[in-house]
């Protein structure tokens, strides 16, 4: 499970922690960890202020996609 650090981003609906549940070459799909909310949506790879360098490569490796270096 890939969790987004609370300092980097939170759920846009309830401000709870997010987990990354999918990734492709253009987006990360995130889901709220709050069972009462469970909002899920796509964000750009650089949505967490990291320039796409922290979460996107980890997610691509985790979900079995090649990363661009």
C-alpha positions in Angstrom: 0.0 0.0 0.0 1.3 3.4 -0.9 0.3 6.1 1.5 0.7 9.8 0.8 2.3 11.7 3.6 -0.2 14.1 5.3 2.3 16.9 4.8 2.2 16.3 1.1 -1.5 16.0 0.5 -4.9 15.0 2.0 -8.3 14.0 0.7 -10.1 17.0 -0.9 -13.4 15.9 0.6 -12.6 15.2 4.3 -8.8 16.1 4.8 -7.9 12.5 5.7 -4.9 10.5 4.5 -4.8 9.3 0.9 -3.5 6.0 -0.5 -2.4 5.5 -4.1 -4.4 2.7 -5.7 -3.3 2.9 -9.3 -0.8 4.7 -11.6 -0.2 5.2 -15.3 1.9 7.4 -17.5 -0.3 10.5 -16.9 -2.1 10.1 -13.5 -2.1 8.7 -10.0 -5.4 7.4 -8.7 -5.8 8.1 -5.0 -8.4 6.9 -2.5 -9.2 8.3 0.9 -8.3 6.0 3.8 -11.3 7.3 5.8 -13.9 4.5 5.5 -16.8 6.9 5.9 -15.5 9.0 3.0 -13.8 6.6 0.6 -13.5 9.3 -2.1 -11.3 8.3 -5.0 -10.1 10.4 -7.9 -7.2 10.9 -10.3 -4.5 13.5 -9.8 -1.4 14.5 -11.9 1.9 12.9 -10.9 3.1 16.1 -9.5 0.0 16.8 -7.4 1.8 16.5 -4.1 4.4 19.3 -4.6 7.2 16.8 -5.4 7.6 17.5 -9.1 6.5 13.9 -9.8 9.7 12.6 -8.3 8.5 10.9 -5.0 5.2 9.2 -5.4 4.9 8.6 -9.2 8.0 6.4 -9.6 7.1 4.4 -6.5 3.6 3.9 -7.8 4.7 2.9 -11.3 7.1 0.4 -9.8 4.5 -0.9 -7.3 1.8 -1.4 -9.9 4.2 -3.0 -12.5 4.7 -0.2 -15.0 8.0 1.1 -16.3 9.2 4.5 -15.0 10.9 7.1 -17.2 14.3 8.2 -16.0 
